[in-house]
Amino acid sequence: MMDWPPQSPDLNPIEQFWGKLENKLDRSVVHSKESLWLEVQKAWDNISVEVLRKNTDTMPERCAAVIAAKAGHTKY
């Protein structure tokens, strides 16, 4: 169990993956919702478990940084 500040910036590691997906999608040409969905799925499938683990393993450090910053901005 980790201490989690109640009013902290978003500590959800998924936010970093949205950025990775967005970068990949910027290079893709989509013409419909269906093709966009297929591109998002393809990009997500190409994110390795190691990358996911690396980001989620930093949660204790992220929480400590937010607590130290009194729920203010951190490098995360």
C-alpha positions in Angstrom: 0.0 0.0 0.0 1.3 3.4 -0.9 0.4 6.8 0.4 -1.4 8.7 -2.4 -2.0 12.4 -2.1 -5.7 13.1 -2.5 -5.2 16.2 -4.6 -2.2 15.5 -6.7 -1.4 15.9 -10.4 -2.4 12.9 -12.4 -0.1 10.0 -11.4 -1.6 7.5 -13.8 1.1 6.0 -15.8 -1.2 5.5 -18.8 -0.8 9.3 -19.5 2.7 8.6 -20.8 1.4 5.9 -23.1 -1.1 8.3 -24.6 1.8 10.5 -25.6 3.6 7.6 -27.2 0.4 6.6 -29.1 -0.2 10.2 -30.2 3.4 10.5 -31.6 2.9 7.3 -33.6 -0.5 8.4 -34.8 0.8 11.8 -36.0 2.7 9.9 -38.7 -0.4 7.9 -39.7 -2.9 8.9 -42.3 -6.5 8.1 -41.2 -9.7 8.8 -43.0 -12.3 7.3 -40.7 -13.0 6.4 -37.1 -12.5 2.8 -38.0 -9.1 3.3 -39.5 -8.1 5.5 -36.5 -9.2 2.7 -34.2 -7.1 0.2 -36.1 -4.1 2.5 -36.0 -4.5 3.0 -32.2 -4.8 -0.8 -31.7 -1.7 -1.4 -33.8 0.3 1.2 -31.9 -0.8 -0.1 -28.5 0.1 -3.7 -29.5 3.6 -2.5 -30.3 4.3 -1.2 -26.8 6.4 -3.8 -25.0 5.7 -5.2 -21.6 9.1 -3.9 -20.6 8.1 -0.3 -21.4 4.9 -0.7 -19.5 6.7 -2.2 -16.5 9.4 0.5 -16.5 6.7 3.2 -16.2 4.6 1.5 -13.6 7.7 0.6 -11.5 8.3 4.3 -11.0 5.0 4.8 -9.0 6.6 4.8 -5.6 9.1 7.5 -6.7 6.3 9.5 -8.4 4.2 9.4 -5.2 7.2 10.5 -3.1 7.9 13.4 -5.5 4.3 14.6 -5.3 4.2 14.3 -1.5 7.5 16.2 -1.3 6.1 18.9 -3.7 3.0 19.1 -1.5 0.8 17.9 -4.4 2.4 20.5 -6.7 4.3 20.0 -10.0 7.0 17.4 -10.3 9.3 16.2 -13.1 6.8 13.5 -13.8 
